[in-house]
Amino acid sequence: MKTVACTRPGQLEIRTAARPVRGDGEVRVRIRRVGICGTDFHIFEGKHPFLAYPRVMGHELAAEVLETGPDSAFGTGEHVIINPYLSCGTCRACTRGKPNCCTSIAVLGVHRDGGMCEEICLPEQNLVRSDGLSLDACATVEFLAIGAHAVRRGGIGADDRVLVAGAGPIGLGVAIFAKLAGAEVSILDLDPGRLEEACAIAGGCQPVKAGDGAEAQINRLTGGDGFDAVFDATGNLASIQSGFARVAHGGRYVLVSVVNETVAFSDPEFHKREMSLIGSRNATSEDFRTVTAALKAGNIPLERIITHRTDFDKVTEDLPRWAHDKDGLIKAMITLD
């Protein structure tokens, strides 16, 4: 069996490994699609805070069932979505319905080897029915679910003015589901081309070009009041710290991205707004269902989101190139047929 391993920062190798042996309660699946995420680029570049090398990356996965236990709810040949968050099921978070932030969570492709491989064995609870979605669509559910989860955490509704900082795939997912919730959405980004495309894909969002003039435009958009909810999906410390001042009095600030640094903010500014500061990590089964329903309803234009493709044998060339040249890149997909 072939795998793609990041052996150290800046180094990818195609390796040969033994085919996995299914354990009790597990299902053996064949990987059919792998979405390449910003996390994968960060791992390749040595910027991820929660990882040890070598690592087989890949957590945005569509798969085909190869082997199950005798009482499985899944059938051989069935296409499935993979929930890559492996949780313990017994910690305080898990028992209170939040396995996405399990105290001992293991995310495929980060804490343990992931899906840039031909086959993998996973707990059956981490398989999600495809519900008739295409393999391409199945491989986008996970990253979109992160956006759906953040929007749910932020309690977004039709009366909200929302700012999403960062027009990458995660920020795009946040914008899409904030729009579907009925909010008035603006997107902030440095790259004008990416910003324009994200605003169009999410359904008519207002673009805000980061840099000189951004705060003046934000004031014009909000009458100087700020946004009811601000989401940061940049993974940039300066951006996160700037976001506090963009939140309206009584508003919410949702941190979707993570940085390996300490975030500082003005306590008087925070308190006078009675601001809610919310962390949003990963996604839950509820969010996977929300995304699946939106894809089935045709509310997400996949043909504009999946912009780049490669196959298993070329990923060691293409991923390093895309890490440095993201011109026109929204979502890259690895096809295994």
QUICORZI-V79341 format. One record per residue. RES is the residue in one letter. OMEGA is omega in radians with two decimals (999 if undefined). Layout:
RES;OMEGA + RES;OMEGA
This chain:
M;3.13 + K;3.02 + T;2.98 + V;-3.08 + A;2.95 + C;-3.01 + T;3.06 + R;3.13 + P;3.11 + G;-3.07 + Q;3.04 + L;3.11 + E;2.94 + I;-3.07 + R;3.07 + T;3.13 + A;3.08 + A;3.09 + R;-3.07 + P;3.10 + V;-3.08 + R;3.07 + G;3.11 + D;3.12 + G;-3.11 + E;3.04 + V;3.07 + R;-3.09 + V;3.00 + R;3.13 + I;-3.12 + R;3.09 + R;3.04 + V;3.01 + G;3.09 + I;-3.00 + C;3.01 + G;3.07 + T;3.13 + D;3.09 + F;3.12 + H;3.09 + I;3.14 + F;-3.08 + E;3.12 + G;-3.05 + K;-3.08 + H;-3.04 + P;-2.98 + F;-2.94 + L;3.00 + A;3.14 + Y;-0.06 + P;-3.12 + R;2.95 + V;-3.07 + M;3.02 + G;3.11 + H;3.06 + E;-2.82 + L;2.90 + A;-3.01 + A;3.08 + E;-3.10 + V;3.11 + L;-3.04 + E;-3.14 + T;2.98 + G;-3.04 + P;-3.08 + D;-3.08 + S;3.05 + A;-3.11 + F;-3.13 + G;3.10 + T;-3.13 + G;-3.12 + E;3.05 + H;-3.07 + V;2.96 + I;3.11 + I;2.94 + N;-2.98 + P;-3.07 + Y;-3.12 + L;-3.05 + S;-3.06 + C;3.14 + G;-3.04 + T;-3.11 + C;-3.10 + R;-3.13 + A;-3.11 + C;-3.09 + T;3.09 + R;3.02 + G;-3.13 + K;3.13 + P;3.10 + N;3.08 + C;3.03 + C;-3.10 + T;3.12 + S;-3.08 + I;3.05 + A;-3.14 + V;3.10 + L;3.11 + G;3.13 + V;-3.13 + H;3.06 + R;-3.06 + D;-3.02 + G;-2.88 + G;3.01 + M;-3.08 + C;-3.12 + E;-3.13 + E;3.10 + I;3.05 + C;-3.08 + L;3.02 + P;-3.10 + E;-3.13 + Q;3.13 + N;3.02 + L;-3.14 + V;-3.13 + R;-3.12 + S;3.09 + D;3.07 + G;3.12 + L;3.04 + S;3.09 + L;3.09 + D;-3.13 + A;3.13 + C;-3.09 + A;3.07 + T;-3.01 + V;-3.04 + E;-3.08 + F;3.08 + L;3.12 + A;3.07 + I;3.08 + G;3.13 + A;3.12 + H;-3.14 + A;3.12 + V;3.09 + R;3.09 + R;-3.12 + G;3.12 + G;-3.02 + I;3.11 + G;-2.99 + A;-3.11 + D;-3.01 + D;2.89 + R;-2.98 + V;2.98 + L;3.04 + V;3.09 + A;-3.12 + G;-3.07 + A;3.02 + G;-3.08 + P;-3.13 + I;3.08 + G;3.09 + L;3.10 + G;3.09 + V;-3.11 + A;-3.13 + I;-3.05 + F;3.00 + A;3.07 + K;3.13 + L;3.08 + A;3.09 + G;-3.09 + A;2.97 + E;-2.91 + V;2.96 + S;3.12 + I;-3.13 + L;3.10 + D;3.11 + L;-3.04 + D;-3.06 + P;3.13 + G;3.12 + R;3.14 + L;-3.14 + E;-3.12 + E;3.13 + A;3.14 + C;3.13 + A;-3.11 + I;-3.09 + A;3.03 + G;3.02 + G;3.07 + C;3.12 + Q;3.13 + P;3.04 + V;-3.13 + K;3.12 + A;-3.14 + G;-3.14 + D;3.13 + G;-3.10 + A;-3.09 + E;3.09 + A;3.11 + Q;3.10 + I;3.11 + N;3.11 + R;-3.11 + L;-3.02 + T;-3.09 + G;-3.13 + G;-3.08 + D;-3.03 + G;-3.07 + F;3.10 + D;3.09 + A;3.06 + V;3.09 + F;3.01 + D;3.11 + A;-3.08 + T;-3.00 + G;-3.08 + N;-3.05 + L;-3.11 + A;3.11 + S;-3.14 + I;-3.09 + Q;3.11 + S;-3.04 + G;-3.12 + F;-3.09 + A;-3.11 + R;-3.11 + V;3.11 + A;3.01 + H;-3.08 + G;-3.04 + G;-3.09 + R;3.06 + Y;-3.06 + V;3.12 + L;-3.13 + V;3.13 + S;3.14 + V;3.06 + V;-3.12 + N;-3.07 + E;3.08 + T;3.11 + V;-3.14 + A;3.09 + F;-3.14 + S;-3.14 + D;3.09 + P;3.11 + E;3.13 + F;-3.07 + H;-3.08 + K;3.07 + R;-2.93 + E;-3.06 + M;2.99 + S;3.10 + L;-2.97 + I;2.98 + G;3.11 + S;-3.06 + R;3.04 + N;-3.09 + A;3.13 + T;3.12 + S;3.11 + E;-3.13 + D;3.06 + F;3.12 + R;3.11 + T;-3.12 + V;3.14 + T;3.13 + A;3.14 + A;3.10 + L;3.13 + K;-3.12 + A;-3.14 + G;-3.10 + N;-3.09 + I;-3.07 + P;-3.08 + L;-3.09 + E;3.08 + R;-3.10 + I;3.12 + I;-3.02 + T;-3.06 + H;3.13 + R;3.02 + T;3.03 + D;-2.97 + F;-3.05 + D;-3.10 + K;-3.04 + V;3.13 + T;3.04 + E;-2.99 + D;-3.11 + L;3.09 + P;3.13 + R;-3.13 + W;3.10 + A;-3.09 + H;-3.12 + D;-3.10 + K;-3.13 + D;3.13 + G;-3.08 + L;2.95 + I;3.12 + K;3.04 + A;-3.06 + M;3.03 + I;3.12 + T;3.06 + L;-3.13 + D;999
